[in-house]
Amino acid sequence: MSGNEMEYIKEAFDTNWIAPLGPNVEAFEKDIAEYAGVNGAVAVSSGTAAIHLALSLLGVQKGDVVFCSSLTFVASANPILYLGAEPVFIDAEPDTWNMSPSALEKAMNDAISACKLPKAVIIVNLYGQSAKMEELVSICNKYAVPIIEDSAESLGSRYNGIASGTFGEFGIFSFNGNKIITTSGGGVLISNNTDALRKARFLAAQAREPAPYYQHCEMGFNYRMSNVLAGIGRSQLQVLNERVAARRAIFETYYQELAHLPGIQFMPELVNTFSNRWLTALTIDYSKTNVSVNEILASMDKENIEARHVWKPLHLQPLMETYTYYPHSERESVSEKLFETGICLPSGSNMSIKDQMRVIQTIKNTIYKKFEKETCQR
Ligand SMILES: *Cc1c(COP(=O)(O)O)cnc(C)c1O
């Protein structure tokens, strides 16, 4: 928390606006839309809810197909299943770790041949890095398939100077506790289509028709954000740019200290993009370090340091492994390789340099010790 949240929370309490909706929600939506440079925003209870709404607004139904990045958190694709639709997973490419334009093109060509285009494409911006939007947008435009940009991890990032989340028909951000700013739990749907956003507000509030009694013609959801949490969001948004700077500085320190080690490669930042560096991620080439991701994670765990694997691709998840998957090329599945070799380092905005050096030293020790042991044995 930044310290100013209590002011807005107090305002909500003082005015007794504790219900969903209220002045903080409206103000938060306005602030988010302004920040991203879009016509409007609808604040909801989670990023997952925002994806569910976006898919519903695009008319996704049982039996429809939706393309989705494979290298992501399960929440990107779960709403496809909520609607009884079928996900088709698209691999990543090495420059951004995000959706591969060549795999998307191949999937689109096959869909055209089968006379069944997807109803939508969900493009994820992993760990703050924007996908290759120009290429991806142009492929989707060619087939007139709408894009939902899952920017849950990339609030504050830019592509060609334009805010992440604004390249599709809809974009979503998450304010879950682990994201770059948080309302403890929450999300937002953004778009330039104000009619669609009006419909989103309606659906997110149980699709209650304007009538003197409770009248319902459509199935809705209980997805609106509470006025108290929106108060937290308003104040968090004011420190977003500071948070991005802090995360980028954390990345920079890791990079300075570790990038020179043979076999260590950091997640790239594509030219003309600006990543919020939500998490610092890197890959370890076992043939050069002689140390596996699991060995690094184990030695971190021993030091009480929490580090993680890169997301396990969704096409490998038992829940979703039966669905079709398009690799980057016939010979190369980039997301699988990143999962095998990738690691996310502790990256909290308030991390001290002392803590960061402890993480760095643990990684170095693990690699050096193994090296020493093997050279001495020889
Ligand atoms: C966090 C996250 C979500 C879901 O957001 P919630 O607010 O937790 O529902 C969706 N997609 C990605 C890529 C995420 O990291």
The ligand as a MOL file (V3000), in Angstrom:
LIG
                    3D

  0  0  0     0  0            999 V3000
M  V30 BEGIN CTAB
M  V30 COUNTS 15 15 0 0 0
M  V30 BEGIN ATOM
M  V30 1 C -3.6040 -12.5170 -12.5310 0
M  V30 2 C -3.9110 -12.8880 -13.9080 0
M  V30 3 C -5.2410 -13.0330 -14.3640 0
M  V30 4 C -6.4370 -13.0330 -13.4610 0
M  V30 5 O -6.6120 -11.9480 -12.6920 0
M  V30 6 P -7.4600 -12.1090 -11.3040 0
M  V30 7 O -7.7140 -10.6900 -10.9290 0
M  V30 8 O -6.5520 -12.8230 -10.3520 0
M  V30 9 O -8.6910 -12.8570 -11.6060 0
M  V30 10 C -5.4560 -13.2920 -15.7100 0
M  V30 11 N -4.4430 -13.4090 -16.5700 0
M  V30 12 C -3.1500 -13.3170 -16.1790 0
M  V30 13 C -2.0870 -13.4470 -17.2030 0
M  V30 14 C -2.8420 -13.0710 -14.8350 0
M  V30 15 O -1.5650 -13.0150 -14.4570 0
M  V30 END ATOM
M  V30 BEGIN BOND
M  V30 1 1 1 2
M  V30 2 1 2 3
M  V30 3 2 2 14
M  V30 4 1 3 4
M  V30 5 2 3 10
M  V30 6 1 4 5
M  V30 7 1 5 6
M  V30 8 2 6 7
M  V30 9 1 6 8
M  V30 10 1 6 9
M  V30 11 1 10 11
M  V30 12 2 11 12
M  V30 13 1 12 13
M  V30 14 1 12 14
M  V30 15 1 14 15
M  V30 END BOND
M  V30 END CTAB
M  END
